[in-house]
Amino acid sequence: MSFLKYTPYVYLILAAFFIYDAIEKWNVADATPVLSLLMAGLGIFMFFFRRRFAKKMQDRNGKS
């Protein structure tokens, strides 16, 4: 399951996409960039959460 150590970076890629989407929507009158910014924030949060959780699991498995 070595692919699991790369999955947090998918969240960063998605966050970058949503930040780009929010910037594109910023000057459009009918579009609202708030949802894109919230999704980008969620992606950044999930990156740090998954990375921290994986480190905890690695430390836990290493001590046993």
C-alpha positions as CSV (number, residue, x, y, z in Angstrom):
1,M,0.0,0.0,0.0
2,S,2.7,2.4,-0.9
3,F,0.3,4.5,-2.9
4,L,-1.3,5.8,0.3
5,K,1.7,7.9,1.1
6,Y,1.0,9.9,-2.1
7,T,-2.7,10.4,-1.6
8,P,-2.4,13.6,0.5
9,Y,-0.8,15.3,-2.4
10,V,-3.9,14.7,-4.4
11,Y,-5.6,17.1,-2.0
12,L,-3.0,19.8,-2.7
13,I,-3.6,19.4,-6.4
14,L,-7.3,19.8,-5.9
15,A,-6.8,22.8,-3.7
16,A,-4.6,24.4,-6.3
17,F,-7.3,23.8,-8.9
18,F,-10.0,25.3,-6.7
19,I,-7.9,28.3,-6.0
20,Y,-7.4,28.8,-9.7
21,D,-11.1,28.4,-10.2
22,A,-11.9,31.0,-7.5
23,I,-9.5,33.5,-9.2
24,E,-11.2,32.9,-12.5
25,K,-14.6,33.5,-11.0
26,W,-13.6,36.5,-8.9
27,N,-14.5,39.2,-11.6
28,V,-17.5,37.4,-13.1
29,A,-20.7,39.1,-12.0
30,D,-22.9,35.9,-11.7
31,A,-20.3,33.5,-10.4
32,T,-19.5,33.1,-6.7
33,P,-15.9,32.1,-5.8
34,V,-16.8,31.4,-2.2
35,L,-17.6,27.7,-2.8
36,S,-14.3,27.3,-4.6
37,L,-12.4,28.9,-1.8
38,L,-14.1,26.7,0.7
39,M,-13.2,23.6,-1.3
40,A,-9.6,24.8,-1.5
41,G,-9.5,25.3,2.2
42,L,-10.9,21.9,2.8
43,G,-8.3,20.4,0.4
44,I,-5.5,22.1,2.3
45,F,-6.9,20.9,5.7
46,M,-7.3,17.4,4.4
47,F,-3.6,17.4,3.2
48,F,-2.3,18.3,6.7
49,F,-4.8,16.0,8.4
50,R,-4.0,12.9,6.3
51,R,-0.3,13.6,6.6
52,R,-0.5,13.9,10.3
53,F,-2.7,10.8,10.6
54,A,-0.3,8.7,8.5
55,K,2.7,9.8,10.6
56,K,0.8,8.7,13.7
57,M,0.0,5.3,12.2
58,Q,3.6,4.9,11.2
59,D,4.9,5.8,14.6
60,R,2.3,3.5,16.2
61,N,3.2,0.6,14.0
62,G,6.9,1.1,14.5
63,K,6.7,0.9,18.3
64,S,4.9,-2.4,18.3
